[in-house]
Amino acid sequence: MHILNDLRYADPKFSLASFFVVMISLLIFSSCEKVVYIDLNTSDPRPVVEANITNHAGPYTVRLHHSVNYYDPNTFPAITNAIVTISDNTGITEILQQTSDGIYQTSTLQGIPGRTYFLKIMYNGKEYDAASTMPDPVAIDSVQIVQNKPGGGGNNHPGFRVTTYFTDPLFLGNYYRLHMISNDTSAVDKTRYRYLSDKLTDGTEMSLSVNTNLRYNDSLTVVLESIDKSTYDFFTTLRQVIGGNSSFLSAPPANPVNNISIGGLGYFAAYSAVSKSYIVK
């Protein structure tokens, strides 16, 4: 999942500044005083990290860019002179190769569930670190694909409703990300993810339903990813920051919770994934 098109990272001071912007706007509307512009272009560029490792065969990719100020265009300069290393808790280490501007890839590393992975980025005289533990995969029990009926139970959404069932393992601390892929790109948005925690449903059957615009004979692949808490925290707070619809109008710009050290931004995620594929009939 690429985050750069969804979020321009702001300085941590920005949330408070945004509050004052809102308050000033209210005063403007109520008193018709002149508009007051607050300059928020004060944050220094920082590395933005997008890094994933899975239980499937690599190569795995680390994307590195600079952050930009809130009012700047959505153009994120690539970081091209970093040394990027991924290692695990068994002593396996690999230095990634830069394949294009800001893109670093593994060549031999294989993600294995149960292992903890460590990301180290040496850049501009600083070391940025992150860690993520890959959970064991959780199987998809079944997927139900049911055509929506206009007016049926208040559900007037066209297409098919897809419900994915899986059984959460015992003990709290399991987190999930689910998304779908189809040959019909207008029927399923493959960039949309759903997130779940077993906080209230430990050890029980869980399900997640999604309305789609699928039609008969479309292909569908459902992907269930088991993620760790740091990955869950990043993406759920990211969704809050952008208001769930990639809009800065719905929430004050801020930085989501992340696992990158010393002020780095972004995420490093080690996760396991299982999938099932179907033809809509």
C-alpha positions as CSV (number, residue, x, y, z in Angstrom):
1,M,0.0,0.0,0.0
2,H,1.4,3.4,-1.0
3,I,0.8,6.2,1.5
4,L,2.5,9.2,-0.2
5,N,-0.5,10.1,-2.3
6,D,-2.8,10.0,0.7
7,L,-0.8,11.9,3.3
8,R,1.7,14.7,3.4
9,Y,3.4,14.4,6.8
10,A,3.2,17.5,8.9
11,D,5.4,18.7,11.7
12,P,4.1,17.4,15.1
13,K,3.3,21.0,16.0
14,F,0.8,21.1,13.2
15,S,-2.2,19.6,15.0
16,L,-2.2,22.4,17.5
17,A,-1.7,24.9,14.7
18,S,-4.7,23.5,12.9
19,F,-6.8,24.0,16.0
20,F,-6.0,27.7,15.9
21,V,-6.7,27.8,12.2
22,V,-10.2,26.4,12.9
23,M,-10.8,28.8,15.7
24,I,-9.7,31.8,13.6
25,S,-12.0,30.7,10.8
26,L,-14.9,30.6,13.1
27,L,-14.1,34.2,14.2
28,I,-13.8,35.3,10.6
29,F,-17.3,33.9,9.8
30,S,-18.8,35.5,12.9
31,S,-17.2,38.9,12.8
32,C,-16.3,39.4,9.1
33,E,-12.8,40.5,10.0
34,K,-10.0,40.1,7.5
35,V,-8.6,36.6,6.8
36,V,-5.5,35.7,8.9
37,Y,-3.0,33.4,7.2
38,I,-0.8,31.3,9.4
39,D,2.5,30.1,7.8
40,L,2.8,26.4,8.6
41,N,5.8,25.7,6.3
42,T,8.2,25.3,9.2
43,S,9.0,21.6,9.3
44,D,12.4,20.2,8.1
45,P,12.3,17.3,5.6
46,R,12.4,13.9,7.2
47,P,12.6,10.4,5.7
48,V,9.3,8.8,4.9
49,V,9.5,5.0,4.9
50,E,7.3,2.4,3.3
51,A,8.6,-1.1,3.9
52,N,7.0,-4.5,3.8
53,I,8.1,-8.1,4.2
54,T,5.7,-11.1,3.9
55,N,5.6,-14.9,4.1
56,H,5.5,-15.0,0.3
57,A,8.6,-15.0,-1.9
58,G,10.4,-11.7,-2.4
59,P,11.9,-9.5,-3.5
60,Y,10.7,-7.1,-0.7
61,T,10.7,-3.4,-1.2
62,V,11.6,-0.4,0.9
63,R,10.6,3.0,-0.5
64,L,12.3,6.1,0.8
65,H,11.3,9.7,0.2
66,H,11.5,13.1,1.9
67,S,8.5,14.6,3.6
68,V,7.2,18.0,2.4
69,N,5.5,20.9,4.0
70,Y,1.7,21.0,4.2
71,Y,1.3,23.7,1.5
72,D,3.8,22.2,-0.9
73,P,2.8,20.2,-4.0
74,N,2.4,16.4,-3.6
75,T,5.9,15.8,-5.0
76,F,8.0,13.7,-2.7
77,P,11.8,13.8,-3.4
78,A,13.3,10.3,-3.5
79,I,16.1,9.4,-1.1
80,T,18.9,7.9,-3.2
81,N,22.0,7.7,-1.1
82,A,20.8,5.6,1.9
83,I,22.2,2.3,3.1
84,V,19.2,0.0,3.9
85,T,19.5,-3.3,5.8
86,I,16.9,-5.9,6.9
87,S,17.8,-8.6,9.4
88,D,15.9,-11.0,11.6
89,N,16.3,-12.4,15.1
90,T,18.1,-15.5,13.9
91,G,21.1,-13.5,12.6
92,I,20.2,-13.4,8.9
93,T,21.1,-10.0,7.4
94,E,20.8,-8.5,3.9
95,I,21.9,-5.1,2.5
96,L,19.2,-4.0,0.0
97,Q,20.1,-2.8,-3.5
98,Q,18.8,0.4,-4.9
99,T,16.9,-0.5,-8.1
100,S,15.6,3.0,-8.9
101,D,15.3,6.4,-7.2
102,G,14.1,5.9,-3.7
103,I,13.4,2.1,-4.3
104,Y,15.5,-0.5,-2.4
105,Q,15.0,-4.3,-2.8
106,T,16.1,-7.6,-1.3
107,S,17.4,-10.4,-3.4
108,T,17.7,-13.5,-1.1
109,L,15.8,-12.7,2.1
110,Q,12.7,-14.9,2.8
111,G,10.0,-13.8,5.3
112,I,9.1,-16.5,7.9
113,P,6.2,-16.3,10.3
114,G,7.2,-16.0,14.0
115,R,10.4,-14.2,13.3
116,T,11.1,-10.5,14.2
117,Y,12.5,-8.4,11.4
118,F,14.7,-5.3,11.9
119,L,15.0,-2.4,9.4
120,K,18.0,-0.1,9.6
121,I,18.4,2.9,7.3
122,M,21.7,4.9,7.3
123,Y,21.0,8.3,5.8
124,N,22.6,11.7,6.1
125,G,24.6,10.7,9.1
126,K,21.7,9.3,11.0
127,E,20.4,5.8,11.7
128,Y,16.7,5.1,11.5
129,D,15.5,1.8,13.0
130,A,12.2,-0.2,13.0
131,A,11.1,-3.7,14.0
132,S,8.1,-5.8,13.2
133,T,7.2,-9.4,14.1
134,M,5.5,-11.5,11.5
135,P,2.4,-13.3,12.9
136,D,1.4,-16.8,11.9
137,P,-1.1,-16.8,9.0
138,V,-4.8,-17.3,9.8
139,A,-6.8,-19.3,7.3
140,I,-9.9,-18.1,5.5
141,D,-12.7,-20.4,6.5
142,S,-15.1,-19.4,3.7
143,V,-16.2,-16.5,1.5
144,Q,-19.8,-15.8,0.8
145,I,-20.7,-13.9,-2.3
146,V,-24.4,-12.8,-2.4
147,Q,-26.1,-10.6,-5.0
148,N,-27.7,-7.6,-3.4
149,K,-31.4,-7.2,-3.9
150,P,-32.8,-3.6,-4.3
151,G,-34.9,-2.7,-1.3
152,G,-33.9,-5.9,0.5
153,G,-33.3,-4.9,4.2
154,G,-32.5,-1.4,3.2
155,N,-29.5,-2.5,1.1
156,N,-29.8,-0.8,-2.3
157,H,-26.1,-1.2,-3.2
158,P,-25.7,-2.8,-6.7
159,G,-23.5,-5.8,-7.3
160,F,-22.5,-8.4,-4.8
161,R,-21.9,-8.4,-1.0
162,V,-18.7,-10.3,-0.1
163,T,-18.4,-11.7,3.4
164,T,-15.1,-13.3,4.6
165,Y,-15.1,-15.7,7.5
166,F,-12.1,-16.8,9.6
167,T,-11.4,-18.0,13.1
168,D,-9.3,-15.9,15.4
169,P,-6.7,-17.9,17.4
170,L,-7.0,-17.9,21.2
171,F,-5.2,-15.2,23.2
172,L,-5.6,-11.5,22.6
173,G,-3.3,-9.6,20.3
174,N,-4.3,-10.6,16.8
175,Y,-4.7,-8.0,14.1
176,Y,-5.9,-8.3,10.6
177,R,-6.0,-6.4,7.3
178,L,-8.3,-7.5,4.5
179,H,-8.5,-6.4,0.9
180,M,-9.8,-7.7,-2.4
181,I,-8.6,-7.8,-6.0
182,S,-10.7,-8.3,-9.2
183,N,-10.2,-8.2,-12.9
184,D,-12.9,-5.5,-12.9
185,T,-11.1,-2.5,-11.4
186,S,-14.3,-0.5,-11.2
187,A,-16.0,-3.2,-9.1
188,V,-13.4,-3.5,-6.3
189,D,-11.0,-0.9,-5.2
190,K,-7.8,-2.9,-4.5
191,T,-6.3,0.0,-2.6
192,R,-9.0,-0.1,0.0
193,Y,-8.2,-2.1,3.2
194,R,-10.3,-3.1,6.2
195,Y,-8.7,-3.5,9.6
196,L,-9.8,-5.7,12.5
197,S,-8.6,-6.4,16.1
198,D,-9.6,-9.4,18.3
199,K,-9.9,-7.1,21.3
200,L,-13.7,-7.9,21.7
201,T,-13.8,-11.2,19.8
202,D,-10.9,-13.3,21.0
203,G,-10.9,-16.9,19.9
204,T,-14.2,-16.7,18.0
205,E,-15.3,-16.8,14.3
206,M,-14.9,-13.3,12.8
207,S,-16.3,-12.0,9.6
208,L,-16.1,-8.9,7.5
209,S,-18.5,-7.8,4.8
210,V,-17.9,-5.5,1.9
211,N,-20.3,-4.2,-0.8
212,T,-18.9,-4.4,-4.3
213,N,-19.9,-3.6,-7.9
214,L,-18.9,-7.1,-9.0
215,R,-20.9,-8.7,-11.8
216,Y,-21.4,-12.3,-13.0
217,N,-18.2,-14.0,-14.3
218,D,-15.9,-11.4,-12.6
219,S,-12.8,-12.8,-10.8
220,L,-12.3,-12.1,-7.2
221,T,-9.3,-12.7,-4.9
222,V,-9.8,-12.2,-1.1
223,V,-6.5,-11.5,0.8
224,L,-6.4,-11.8,4.6
225,E,-3.2,-10.5,6.2
226,S,-2.1,-11.1,9.8
227,I,-0.3,-8.0,11.0
228,D,1.3,-6.9,14.2
229,K,0.1,-4.2,16.5
230,S,2.5,-1.5,15.2
231,T,1.2,-2.0,11.7
232,Y,-2.4,-2.0,12.9
233,D,-1.8,1.2,14.9
234,F,-0.2,3.0,12.0
235,F,-2.9,2.3,9.4
236,T,-5.8,2.9,11.7
237,T,-4.4,6.2,12.9
238,L,-3.5,7.1,9.3
239,R,-7.2,6.6,8.4
240,Q,-8.2,8.9,11.2
241,V,-5.7,11.6,10.0
242,I,-7.0,11.5,6.4
243,G,-10.6,11.1,7.5
244,G,-11.0,7.7,5.8
245,N,-11.3,9.3,2.3
246,S,-7.9,10.8,1.6
247,S,-9.1,14.3,2.4
248,F,-7.5,16.9,4.5
249,L,-10.8,18.6,4.9
250,S,-12.2,15.9,7.2
251,A,-9.4,15.9,9.9
252,P,-6.6,18.1,10.9
253,P,-3.3,17.0,9.4
254,A,-1.1,15.1,11.8
255,N,1.3,12.3,12.0
256,P,-0.1,8.8,12.5
257,V,1.5,6.5,15.1
258,N,4.6,4.8,13.5
259,N,7.4,2.5,14.4
260,I,10.3,4.4,12.8
261,S,12.9,5.8,15.3
262,I,14.3,9.3,15.8
263,G,11.6,11.2,14.0
264,G,11.4,9.1,10.9
265,L,7.9,8.8,9.3
266,G,6.0,5.9,7.8
267,Y,6.0,2.2,8.6
268,F,7.8,-1.1,8.5
269,A,5.5,-4.1,8.4
270,A,6.2,-7.8,8.5
271,Y,3.0,-9.7,7.9
272,S,1.7,-13.1,6.7
273,A,-1.0,-13.4,4.0
274,V,-3.5,-16.0,2.8
275,S,-5.8,-15.7,-0.2
276,K,-8.7,-17.4,-1.9
277,S,-9.9,-16.8,-5.5
278,Y,-13.3,-17.2,-7.0
279,I,-15.4,-16.5,-10.1
280,V,-18.7,-14.8,-9.4
281,K,-21.5,-17.0,-10.4
